[in-house]
Structure formats: C-alpha cells, structure tokens
C-alpha cells in the first residue's frame, strides 16, 4: 500500500487557512470579543473567513499539481 505524501506547501497553507478561519467564524457568530476586541465587528470576521478561503485555495494548487504529476507517471503508455 503506497503512502500518500502531501506537498509541504499544501499542509502549511491549509493549516494557516484553518487557523485564520476559526476566529473569523467565531467573530461572525458574535463571540469575537472573547478573543480580541478587534473581532467584535462581524465584518472583521468576514475578512478572516475570506482570507482563509484564499489560503486554502492557494494550498490546493500544489496538491492538484502533485496529484496530476503522480497520475501522469502511473499511466500506461498506449
């Protein structure tokens, strides 16, 4: 059974996206003041959620490229 190895940039960007999105979702839910006074405004939470989506999307590029490269190497010639 081959082990899957994820690109390092995918792991880092996805982790940063999750860490950015969690306070954003907490802020949008109305509990942002518990974390920081800046997060009292739900629009700050929305900005964090949008940034999280961008980080996760940026992390998907190296993942897709690695997956395409892996599948291209295992395709039989014919």
HTML snippet that shows the backbone in 3Dmol.js (N, CA, C, O; Angstrom):
<script src="https://3Dmol.org/build/3Dmol-min.js"></script>
<div id="view" style="width:600px;height:400px;position:relative"></div>
<script>
const pdb = `
ATOM      1  N   UNK A   1       0.850  -1.171   0.000  1.00  0.00           N
ATOM      2  CA  UNK A   1       0.000   0.000   0.000  1.00  0.00           C
ATOM      3  C   UNK A   1       0.899   1.238   0.000  1.00  0.00           C
ATOM      4  O   UNK A   1       1.646   1.460   0.953  1.00  0.00           O
ATOM      5  N   UNK A   2       0.832   2.037  -1.052  1.00  0.00           N
ATOM      6  CA  UNK A   2       1.700   3.224  -1.104  1.00  0.00           C
ATOM      7  C   UNK A   2       1.209   4.306  -0.142  1.00  0.00           C
ATOM      8  O   UNK A   2       0.008   4.504   0.044  1.00  0.00           O
ATOM      9  N   UNK A   3       2.163   4.991   0.457  1.00  0.00           N
ATOM     10  CA  UNK A   3       1.796   6.082   1.359  1.00  0.00           C
ATOM     11  C   UNK A   3       1.616   7.352   0.547  1.00  0.00           C
ATOM     12  O   UNK A   3       2.341   7.595  -0.417  1.00  0.00           O
ATOM     13  N   UNK A   4       0.659   8.142   0.939  1.00  0.00           N
ATOM     14  CA  UNK A   4       0.427   9.422   0.276  1.00  0.00           C
ATOM     15  C   UNK A   4       1.257  10.477   0.947  1.00  0.00           C
ATOM     16  O   UNK A   4       1.258  10.612   2.170  1.00  0.00           O
ATOM     17  N   UNK A   5       1.957  11.217   0.141  1.00  0.00           N
ATOM     18  CA  UNK A   5       2.746  12.306   0.679  1.00  0.00           C
ATOM     19  C   UNK A   5       2.172  13.602   0.130  1.00  0.00           C
ATOM     20  O   UNK A   5       2.133  13.810  -1.083  1.00  0.00           O
ATOM     21  N   UNK A   6       1.735  14.454   1.013  1.00  0.00           N
ATOM     22  CA  UNK A   6       1.163  15.731   0.618  1.00  0.00           C
ATOM     23  C   UNK A   6       2.278  16.767   0.508  1.00  0.00           C
ATOM     24  O   UNK A   6       3.239  16.732   1.277  1.00  0.00           O
ATOM     25  N   UNK A   7       2.155  17.686  -0.446  1.00  0.00           N
ATOM     26  CA  UNK A   7       3.161  18.748  -0.548  1.00  0.00           C
ATOM     27  C   UNK A   7       3.191  19.597   0.721  1.00  0.00           C
ATOM     28  O   UNK A   7       2.160  19.878   1.332  1.00  0.00           O
ATOM     29  N   UNK A   8       4.394  19.992   1.092  1.00  0.00           N
ATOM     30  CA  UNK A   8       4.580  20.773   2.317  1.00  0.00           C
ATOM     31  C   UNK A   8       3.794  22.078   2.253  1.00  0.00           C
ATOM     32  O   UNK A   8       3.203  22.494   3.249  1.00  0.00           O
ATOM     33  N   UNK A   9       3.781  22.728   1.088  1.00  0.00           N
ATOM     34  CA  UNK A   9       3.062  23.992   0.965  1.00  0.00           C
ATOM     35  C   UNK A   9       1.553  23.794   1.126  1.00  0.00           C
ATOM     36  O   UNK A   9       0.867  24.671   1.650  1.00  0.00           O
ATOM     37  N   UNK A  10       1.040  22.664   0.684  1.00  0.00           N
ATOM     38  CA  UNK A  10      -0.383  22.363   0.876  1.00  0.00           C
ATOM     39  C   UNK A  10      -0.711  22.252   2.361  1.00  0.00           C
ATOM     40  O   UNK A  10      -1.718  22.788   2.823  1.00  0.00           O
ATOM     41  N   UNK A  11       0.135  21.561   3.099  1.00  0.00           N
ATOM     42  CA  UNK A  11      -0.102  21.370   4.531  1.00  0.00           C
ATOM     43  C   UNK A  11      -0.034  22.707   5.268  1.00  0.00           C
ATOM     44  O   UNK A  11      -0.905  23.016   6.083  1.00  0.00           O
ATOM     45  N   UNK A  12       0.997  23.497   4.982  1.00  0.00           N
ATOM     46  CA  UNK A  12       1.176  24.775   5.676  1.00  0.00           C
ATOM     47  C   UNK A  12       0.044  25.741   5.344  1.00  0.00           C
ATOM     48  O   UNK A  12      -0.537  26.340   6.249  1.00  0.00           O
ATOM     49  N   UNK A  13      -0.280  25.902   4.064  1.00  0.00           N
ATOM     50  CA  UNK A  13      -1.321  26.860   3.675  1.00  0.00           C
ATOM     51  C   UNK A  13      -2.703  26.431   4.177  1.00  0.00           C
ATOM     52  O   UNK A  13      -3.509  27.273   4.571  1.00  0.00           O
ATOM     53  N   UNK A  14      -2.972  25.142   4.162  1.00  0.00           N
ATOM     54  CA  UNK A  14      -4.254  24.669   4.667  1.00  0.00           C
ATOM     55  C   UNK A  14      -4.349  24.872   6.177  1.00  0.00           C
ATOM     56  O   UNK A  14      -5.394  25.277   6.684  1.00  0.00           O
ATOM     57  N   UNK A  15      -3.273  24.595   6.887  1.00  0.00           N
ATOM     58  CA  UNK A  15      -3.273  24.812   8.339  1.00  0.00           C
ATOM     59  C   UNK A  15      -3.454  26.296   8.663  1.00  0.00           C
ATOM     60  O   UNK A  15      -4.201  26.646   9.576  1.00  0.00           O
ATOM     61  N   UNK A  16      -2.775  27.162   7.923  1.00  0.00           N
ATOM     62  CA  UNK A  16      -2.948  28.602   8.136  1.00  0.00           C
ATOM     63  C   UNK A  16      -4.371  29.038   7.801  1.00  0.00           C
ATOM     64  O   UNK A  16      -4.937  29.897   8.478  1.00  0.00           O
ATOM     65  N   UNK A  17      -4.944  28.449   6.762  1.00  0.00           N
ATOM     66  CA  UNK A  17      -6.325  28.767   6.411  1.00  0.00           C
ATOM     67  C   UNK A  17      -7.300  28.375   7.501  1.00  0.00           C
ATOM     68  O   UNK A  17      -8.227  29.124   7.813  1.00  0.00           O
ATOM     69  N   UNK A  18      -7.095  27.205   8.080  1.00  0.00           N
ATOM     70  CA  UNK A  18      -7.973  26.759   9.173  1.00  0.00           C
ATOM     71  C   UNK A  18      -7.792  27.657  10.390  1.00  0.00           C
ATOM     72  O   UNK A  18      -8.766  28.048  11.034  1.00  0.00           O
ATOM     73  N   UNK A  19      -6.524  27.985  10.703  1.00  0.00           N
ATOM     74  CA  UNK A  19      -6.266  28.846  11.858  1.00  0.00           C
ATOM     75  C   UNK A  19      -6.788  30.264  11.657  1.00  0.00           C
ATOM     76  O   UNK A  19      -7.100  30.952  12.628  1.00  0.00           O
ATOM     77  N   UNK A  20      -6.885  30.700  10.424  1.00  0.00           N
ATOM     78  CA  UNK A  20      -7.434  32.018  10.135  1.00  0.00           C
ATOM     79  C   UNK A  20      -8.961  31.974  10.125  1.00  0.00           C
ATOM     80  O   UNK A  20      -9.611  32.927  10.553  1.00  0.00           O
ATOM     81  N   UNK A  21      -9.521  30.895   9.649  1.00  0.00           N
ATOM     82  CA  UNK A  21     -10.969  30.791   9.533  1.00  0.00           C
ATOM     83  C   UNK A  21     -11.696  30.618  10.851  1.00  0.00           C
ATOM     84  O   UNK A  21     -12.814  31.108  11.013  1.00  0.00           O
ATOM     85  N   UNK A  22     -11.077  29.929  11.790  1.00  0.00           N
ATOM     86  CA  UNK A  22     -11.751  29.694  13.073  1.00  0.00           C
ATOM     87  C   UNK A  22     -12.079  30.987  13.814  1.00  0.00           C
ATOM     88  O   UNK A  22     -13.226  31.157  14.227  1.00  0.00           O
ATOM     89  N   UNK A  23     -11.128  31.913  14.007  1.00  0.00           N
ATOM     90  CA  UNK A  23     -11.511  33.171  14.666  1.00  0.00           C
ATOM     91  C   UNK A  23     -12.510  33.975  13.840  1.00  0.00           C
ATOM     92  O   UNK A  23     -13.343  34.693  14.393  1.00  0.00           O
ATOM     93  N   UNK A  24     -12.426  33.853  12.521  1.00  0.00           N
ATOM     94  CA  UNK A  24     -13.390  34.543  11.673  1.00  0.00           C
ATOM     95  C   UNK A  24     -14.799  34.034  11.879  1.00  0.00           C
ATOM     96  O   UNK A  24     -15.744  34.818  11.969  1.00  0.00           O
ATOM     97  N   UNK A  25     -14.942  32.719  11.955  1.00  0.00           N
ATOM     98  CA  UNK A  25     -16.269  32.148  12.189  1.00  0.00           C
ATOM     99  C   UNK A  25     -16.786  32.486  13.581  1.00  0.00           C
ATOM    100  O   UNK A  25     -17.980  32.720  13.769  1.00  0.00           O
ATOM    101  N   UNK A  26     -15.882  32.509  14.552  1.00  0.00           N
ATOM    102  CA  UNK A  26     -16.282  32.889  15.913  1.00  0.00           C
ATOM    103  C   UNK A  26     -16.749  34.343  15.937  1.00  0.00           C
ATOM    104  O   UNK A  26     -17.711  34.682  16.626  1.00  0.00           O
ATOM    105  N   UNK A  27     -16.060  35.197  15.179  1.00  0.00           N
ATOM    106  CA  UNK A  27     -16.442  36.607  15.119  1.00  0.00           C
ATOM    107  C   UNK A  27     -17.797  36.790  14.428  1.00  0.00           C
ATOM    108  O   UNK A  27     -18.631  37.577  14.877  1.00  0.00           O
ATOM    109  N   UNK A  28     -18.004  36.063  13.349  1.00  0.00           N
ATOM    110  CA  UNK A  28     -19.285  36.165  12.639  1.00  0.00           C
ATOM    111  C   UNK A  28     -20.431  35.667  13.524  1.00  0.00           C
ATOM    112  O   UNK A  28     -21.545  36.185  13.453  1.00  0.00           O
ATOM    113  N   UNK A  29     -20.155  34.667  14.353  1.00  0.00           N
ATOM    114  CA  UNK A  29     -21.180  34.132  15.253  1.00  0.00           C
ATOM    115  C   UNK A  29     -21.506  35.083  16.399  1.00  0.00           C
ATOM    116  O   UNK A  29     -22.487  34.879  17.114  1.00  0.00           O
ATOM    117  N   UNK A  30     -20.681  36.128  16.580  1.00  0.00           N
ATOM    118  CA  UNK A  30     -20.973  37.122  17.598  1.00  0.00           C
ATOM    119  C   UNK A  30     -20.167  36.980  18.880  1.00  0.00           C
ATOM    120  O   UNK A  30     -20.406  37.702  19.847  1.00  0.00           O
ATOM    121  N   UNK A  31     -19.215  36.058  18.893  1.00  0.00           N
ATOM    122  CA  UNK A  31     -18.420  35.836  20.097  1.00  0.00           C
ATOM    123  C   UNK A  31     -16.974  36.296  19.929  1.00  0.00           C
ATOM    124  O   UNK A  31     -16.098  35.854  20.673  1.00  0.00           O
ATOM    125  N   UNK A  32     -16.714  37.170  18.971  1.00  0.00           N
ATOM    126  CA  UNK A  32     -15.355  37.607  18.682  1.00  0.00           C
ATOM    127  C   UNK A  32     -14.703  38.400  19.783  1.00  0.00           C
ATOM    128  O   UNK A  32     -13.479  38.389  19.913  1.00  0.00           O
ATOM    129  N   UNK A  33     -15.497  39.092  20.580  1.00  0.00           N
ATOM    130  CA  UNK A  33     -14.942  39.905  21.665  1.00  0.00           C
ATOM    131  C   UNK A  33     -14.225  39.037  22.694  1.00  0.00           C
ATOM    132  O   UNK A  33     -13.322  39.509  23.385  1.00  0.00           O
ATOM    133  N   UNK A  34     -14.623  37.771  22.797  1.00  0.00           N
ATOM    134  CA  UNK A  34     -13.954  36.866  23.729  1.00  0.00           C
ATOM    135  C   UNK A  34     -12.495  36.638  23.337  1.00  0.00           C
ATOM    136  O   UNK A  34     -11.647  36.393  24.195  1.00  0.00           O
ATOM    137  N   UNK A  35     -12.207  36.722  22.024  1.00  0.00           N
ATOM    138  CA  UNK A  35     -10.842  36.508  21.550  1.00  0.00           C
ATOM    139  C   UNK A  35     -10.030  37.798  21.519  1.00  0.00           C
ATOM    140  O   UNK A  35      -8.896  37.848  21.996  1.00  0.00           O
ATOM    141  N   UNK A  36     -10.637  38.844  20.945  1.00  0.00           N
ATOM    142  CA  UNK A  36      -9.926  40.122  20.791  1.00  0.00           C
ATOM    143  C   UNK A  36     -10.972  41.199  20.513  1.00  0.00           C
ATOM    144  O   UNK A  36     -11.962  40.927  19.834  1.00  0.00           O
ATOM    145  N   UNK A  37     -10.772  42.415  21.023  1.00  0.00           N
ATOM    146  CA  UNK A  37     -11.753  43.481  20.780  1.00  0.00           C
ATOM    147  C   UNK A  37     -11.921  43.818  19.289  1.00  0.00           C
ATOM    148  O   UNK A  37     -12.990  44.260  18.870  1.00  0.00           O
ATOM    149  N   UNK A  38     -10.893  43.615  18.516  1.00  0.00           N
ATOM    150  CA  UNK A  38     -10.967  43.866  17.072  1.00  0.00           C
ATOM    151  C   UNK A  38     -12.013  42.985  16.399  1.00  0.00           C
ATOM    152  O   UNK A  38     -12.620  43.386  15.406  1.00  0.00           O
ATOM    153  N   UNK A  39     -12.222  41.803  16.930  1.00  0.00           N
ATOM    154  CA  UNK A  39     -13.150  40.847  16.323  1.00  0.00           C
ATOM    155  C   UNK A  39     -14.602  41.065  16.733  1.00  0.00           C
ATOM    156  O   UNK A  39     -15.464  40.241  16.429  1.00  0.00           O
ATOM    157  N   UNK A  40     -14.876  42.167  17.420  1.00  0.00           N
ATOM    158  CA  UNK A  40     -16.259  42.479  17.783  1.00  0.00           C
ATOM    159  C   UNK A  40     -17.092  42.768  16.536  1.00  0.00           C
ATOM    160  O   UNK A  40     -18.282  42.457  16.492  1.00  0.00           O
ATOM    161  N   UNK A  41     -16.469  43.356  15.538  1.00  0.00           N
ATOM    162  CA  UNK A  41     -17.149  43.683  14.285  1.00  0.00           C
ATOM    163  C   UNK A  41     -17.246  42.422  13.419  1.00  0.00           C
ATOM    164  O   UNK A  41     -16.219  41.814  13.121  1.00  0.00           O
ATOM    165  N   UNK A  42     -18.446  42.016  13.008  1.00  0.00           N
ATOM    166  CA  UNK A  42     -18.569  40.819  12.166  1.00  0.00           C
ATOM    167  C   UNK A  42     -17.882  40.963  10.803  1.00  0.00           C
ATOM    168  O   UNK A  42     -17.526  39.962  10.181  1.00  0.00           O
ATOM    169  N   UNK A  43     -17.695  42.192  10.341  1.00  0.00           N
ATOM    170  CA  UNK A  43     -17.010  42.370   9.058  1.00  0.00           C
ATOM    171  C   UNK A  43     -15.529  41.979   9.161  1.00  0.00           C
ATOM    172  O   UNK A  43     -14.932  41.544   8.176  1.00  0.00           O
ATOM    173  N   UNK A  44     -14.945  42.133  10.342  1.00  0.00           N
ATOM    174  CA  UNK A  44     -13.580  41.656  10.545  1.00  0.00           C
ATOM    175  C   UNK A  44     -13.553  40.135  10.445  1.00  0.00           C
ATOM    176  O   UNK A  44     -12.611  39.562   9.896  1.00  0.00           O
ATOM    177  N   UNK A  45     -14.567  39.492  10.966  1.00  0.00           N
ATOM    178  CA  UNK A  45     -14.675  38.049  10.848  1.00  0.00           C
ATOM    179  C   UNK A  45     -14.851  37.610   9.412  1.00  0.00           C
ATOM    180  O   UNK A  45     -14.287  36.601   8.989  1.00  0.00           O
ATOM    181  N   UNK A  46     -15.630  38.365   8.666  1.00  0.00           N
ATOM    182  CA  UNK A  46     -15.813  38.047   7.255  1.00  0.00           C
ATOM    183  C   UNK A  46     -14.501  38.169   6.497  1.00  0.00           C
ATOM    184  O   UNK A  46     -14.209  37.345   5.631  1.00  0.00           O
ATOM    185  N   UNK A  47     -13.714  39.181   6.809  1.00  0.00           N
ATOM    186  CA  UNK A  47     -12.403  39.345   6.169  1.00  0.00           C
ATOM    187  C   UNK A  47     -11.500  38.159   6.487  1.00  0.00           C
ATOM    188  O   UNK A  47     -10.754  37.699   5.623  1.00  0.00           O
ATOM    189  N   UNK A  48     -11.562  37.661   7.718  1.00  0.00           N
ATOM    190  CA  UNK A  48     -10.752  36.498   8.076  1.00  0.00           C
ATOM    191  C   UNK A  48     -11.224  35.233   7.349  1.00  0.00           C
ATOM    192  O   UNK A  48     -10.405  34.415   6.931  1.00  0.00           O
ATOM    193  N   UNK A  49     -12.517  35.078   7.204  1.00  0.00           N
ATOM    194  CA  UNK A  49     -13.039  33.904   6.501  1.00  0.00           C
ATOM    195  C   UNK A  49     -12.652  33.950   5.023  1.00  0.00           C
ATOM    196  O   UNK A  49     -12.279  32.929   4.446  1.00  0.00           O
ATOM    197  N   UNK A  50     -12.739  35.130   4.412  1.00  0.00           N
ATOM    198  CA  UNK A  50     -12.336  35.268   3.005  1.00  0.00           C
ATOM    199  C   UNK A  50     -10.844  34.977   2.858  1.00  0.00           C
ATOM    200  O   UNK A  50     -10.430  34.320   1.903  1.00  0.00           O
ATOM    201  N   UNK A  51     -10.040  35.462   3.797  1.00  0.00           N
ATOM    202  CA  UNK A  51      -8.606  35.170   3.770  1.00  0.00           C
ATOM    203  C   UNK A  51      -8.339  33.684   3.944  1.00  0.00           C
ATOM    204  O   UNK A  51      -7.431  33.139   3.316  1.00  0.00           O
ATOM    205  N   UNK A  52      -9.116  33.027   4.783  1.00  0.00           N
ATOM    206  CA  UNK A  52      -8.957  31.586   4.987  1.00  0.00           C
ATOM    207  C   UNK A  52      -9.270  30.812   3.717  1.00  0.00           C
ATOM    208  O   UNK A  52      -8.564  29.864   3.372  1.00  0.00           O
ATOM    209  N   UNK A  53     -10.321  31.211   3.025  1.00  0.00           N
ATOM    210  CA  UNK A  53     -10.672  30.547   1.766  1.00  0.00           C
ATOM    211  C   UNK A  53      -9.553  30.749   0.738  1.00  0.00           C
ATOM    212  O   UNK A  53      -9.222  29.828  -0.008  1.00  0.00           O
ATOM    213  N   UNK A  54      -8.978  31.941   0.699  1.00  0.00           N
ATOM    214  CA  UNK A  54      -7.879  32.207  -0.230  1.00  0.00           C
ATOM    215  C   UNK A  54      -6.648  31.368   0.121  1.00  0.00           C
ATOM    216  O   UNK A  54      -5.973  30.857  -0.773  1.00  0.00           O
ATOM    217  N   UNK A  55      -6.353  31.225   1.404  1.00  0.00           N
ATOM    218  CA  UNK A  55      -5.203  30.406   1.809  1.00  0.00           C
ATOM    219  C   UNK A  55      -5.409  28.939   1.450  1.00  0.00           C
ATOM    220  O   UNK A  55      -4.502  28.290   0.929  1.00  0.00           O
ATOM    221  N   UNK A  56      -6.580  28.427   1.724  1.00  0.00           N
ATOM    222  CA  UNK A  56      -6.857  27.021   1.397  1.00  0.00           C
ATOM    223  C   UNK A  56      -6.853  26.817  -0.113  1.00  0.00           C
ATOM    224  O   UNK A  56      -6.351  25.807  -0.605  1.00  0.00           O
ATOM    225  N   UNK A  57      -7.406  27.768  -0.841  1.00  0.00           N
ATOM    226  CA  UNK A  57      -7.365  27.687  -2.303  1.00  0.00           C
ATOM    227  C   UNK A  57      -5.952  27.726  -2.841  1.00  0.00           C
ATOM    228  O   UNK A  57      -5.633  27.019  -3.797  1.00  0.00           O
ATOM    229  N   UNK A  58      -5.102  28.541  -2.240  1.00  0.00           N
ATOM    230  CA  UNK A  58      -3.701  28.597  -2.663  1.00  0.00           C
ATOM    231  C   UNK A  58      -2.982  27.294  -2.332  1.00  0.00           C
ATOM    232  O   UNK A  58      -2.082  26.878  -3.063  1.00  0.00           O
ATOM    233  N   UNK A  59      -3.369  26.658  -1.252  1.00  0.00           N
ATOM    234  CA  UNK A  59      -2.768  25.381  -0.900  1.00  0.00           C
ATOM    235  C   UNK A  59      -3.205  24.253  -1.816  1.00  0.00           C
ATOM    236  O   UNK A  59      -2.492  23.260  -1.957  1.00  0.00           O
ATOM    237  N   UNK A  60      -4.353  24.388  -2.435  1.00  0.00           N
ATOM    238  CA  UNK A  60      -4.827  23.336  -3.333  1.00  0.00           C
ATOM    239  C   UNK A  60      -4.051  23.280  -4.639  1.00  0.00           C
ATOM    240  O   UNK A  60      -3.997  22.222  -5.266  1.00  0.00           O
ATOM    241  N   UNK A  61      -3.452  24.378  -5.066  1.00  0.00           N
ATOM    242  CA  UNK A  61      -2.685  24.364  -6.310  1.00  0.00           C
ATOM    243  C   UNK A  61      -1.543  23.357  -6.275  1.00  0.00           C
ATOM    244  O   UNK A  61      -1.462  22.520  -7.174  1.00  0.00           O
ATOM    245  N   UNK A  62      -0.648  23.395  -5.276  1.00  0.00           N
ATOM    246  CA  UNK A  62       0.419  22.387  -5.273  1.00  0.00           C
ATOM    247  C   UNK A  62      -0.100  20.962  -5.073  1.00  0.00           C
ATOM    248  O   UNK A  62       0.501  20.008  -5.565  1.00  0.00           O
ATOM    249  N   UNK A  63      -1.217  20.817  -4.351  1.00  0.00           N
ATOM    250  CA  UNK A  63      -1.803  19.496  -4.163  1.00  0.00           C
ATOM    251  C   UNK A  63      -2.277  18.923  -5.495  1.00  0.00           C
ATOM    252  O   UNK A  63      -2.007  17.763  -5.808  1.00  0.00           O
ATOM    253  N   UNK A  64      -2.983  19.733  -6.274  1.00  0.00           N
ATOM    254  CA  UNK A  64      -3.503  19.269  -7.566  1.00  0.00           C
ATOM    255  C   UNK A  64      -2.356  18.987  -8.529  1.00  0.00           C
ATOM    256  O   UNK A  64      -2.386  17.998  -9.262  1.00  0.00           O
ATOM    257  N   UNK A  65      -1.354  19.847  -8.529  1.00  0.00           N
ATOM    258  CA  UNK A  65      -0.204  19.633  -9.418  1.00  0.00           C
ATOM    259  C   UNK A  65       0.515  18.338  -9.045  1.00  0.00           C
ATOM    260  O   UNK A  65       0.889  17.568  -9.930  1.00  0.00           O
ATOM    261  N   UNK A  66       0.712  18.089  -7.767  1.00  0.00           N
ATOM    262  CA  UNK A  66       1.367  16.847  -7.337  1.00  0.00           C
ATOM    263  C   UNK A  66       0.523  15.633  -7.705  1.00  0.00           C
ATOM    264  O   UNK A  66       1.054  14.603  -8.120  1.00  0.00           O
ATOM    265  N   UNK A  67      -0.770  15.756  -7.555  1.00  0.00           N
ATOM    266  CA  UNK A  67      -1.644  14.636  -7.887  1.00  0.00           C
ATOM    267  C   UNK A  67      -1.650  14.354  -9.396  1.00  0.00           C
ATOM    268  O   UNK A  67      -1.629  13.197  -9.816  1.00  0.00           O
ATOM    269  N   UNK A  68      -1.679  15.408 -10.197  1.00  0.00           N
ATOM    270  CA  UNK A  68      -1.629  15.217 -11.648  1.00  0.00           C
ATOM    271  C   UNK A  68      -0.298  14.625 -12.081  1.00  0.00           C
ATOM    272  O   UNK A  68      -0.254  13.768 -12.963  1.00  0.00           O
ATOM    273  N   UNK A  69       0.775  15.075 -11.470  1.00  0.00           N
ATOM    274  CA  UNK A  69       2.088  14.536 -11.793  1.00  0.00           C
ATOM    275  C   UNK A  69       2.172  13.065 -11.412  1.00  0.00           C
ATOM    276  O   UNK A  69       2.728  12.257 -12.156  1.00  0.00           O
ATOM    277  N   UNK A  70       1.621  12.717 -10.254  1.00  0.00           N
ATOM    278  CA  UNK A  70       1.631  11.330  -9.804  1.00  0.00           C
ATOM    279  C   UNK A  70       0.808  10.442 -10.731  1.00  0.00           C
ATOM    280  O   UNK A  70       1.225   9.333 -11.064  1.00  0.00           O
ATOM    281  N   UNK A  71      -0.356  10.927 -11.147  1.00  0.00           N
ATOM    282  CA  UNK A  71      -1.208  10.103 -12.022  1.00  0.00           C
ATOM    283  C   UNK A  71      -0.623  10.029 -13.421  1.00  0.00           C
ATOM    284  O   UNK A  71      -0.837   9.037 -14.119  1.00  0.00           O
ATOM    285  N   UNK A  72       0.103  11.043 -13.849  1.00  0.00           N
ATOM    286  CA  UNK A  72       0.723  11.027 -15.166  1.00  0.00           C
ATOM    287  C   UNK A  72       1.870  10.023 -15.203  1.00  0.00           C
ATOM    288  O   UNK A  72       2.110   9.397 -16.235  1.00  0.00           O
ATOM    289  N   UNK A  73       2.570   9.864 -14.101  1.00  0.00           N
ATOM    290  CA  UNK A  73       3.688   8.921 -14.037  1.00  0.00           C
ATOM    291  C   UNK A  73       3.216   7.473 -13.981  1.00  0.00           C
ATOM    292  O   UNK A  73       3.974   6.576 -14.350  1.00  0.00           O
ATOM    293  N   UNK A  74       1.991   7.215 -13.532  1.00  0.00           N
ATOM    294  CA  UNK A  74       1.477   5.857 -13.395  1.00  0.00           C
ATOM    295  C   UNK A  74       0.567   5.439 -14.550  1.00  0.00           C
ATOM    296  O   UNK A  74      -0.013   4.354 -14.521  1.00  0.00           O
ATOM    297  N   UNK A  75       0.442   6.285 -15.554  1.00  0.00           N
ATOM    298  CA  UNK A  75      -0.423   5.962 -16.684  1.00  0.00           C
ATOM    299  C   UNK A  75       0.340   5.077 -17.667  1.00  0.00           C
ATOM    300  O   UNK A  75       1.442   5.436 -18.083  1.00  0.00           O
ATOM    301  N   UNK A  76      -0.219   3.935 -18.043  1.00  0.00           N
ATOM    302  CA  UNK A  76       0.478   3.084 -19.028  1.00  0.00           C
ATOM    303  C   UNK A  76       0.463   3.738 -20.403  1.00  0.00           C
ATOM    304  O   UNK A  76      -0.517   4.363 -20.807  1.00  0.00           O
ATOM    305  N   UNK A  77       1.558   3.579 -21.097  1.00  0.00           N
ATOM    306  CA  UNK A  77       1.674   4.140 -22.459  1.00  0.00           C
ATOM    307  C   UNK A  77       0.877   3.252 -23.403  1.00  0.00           C
ATOM    308  O   UNK A  77       0.840   2.031 -23.249  1.00  0.00           O
ATOM    309  N   UNK A  78       0.252   3.875 -24.367  1.00  0.00           N
ATOM    310  CA  UNK A  78      -0.523   3.032 -25.257  1.00  0.00           C
ATOM    311  C   UNK A  78      -1.101   3.708 -26.410  1.00  0.00           C
ATOM    312  O   UNK A  78      -1.775   3.076 -27.223  1.00  0.00           O
TER     313      UNK A  78
END
`;
const viewer = $3Dmol.createViewer("view");
viewer.addModel(pdb, "pdb");
viewer.setStyle({}, {cartoon: {color: "spectrum"}});
viewer.zoomTo();
viewer.render();
</script>
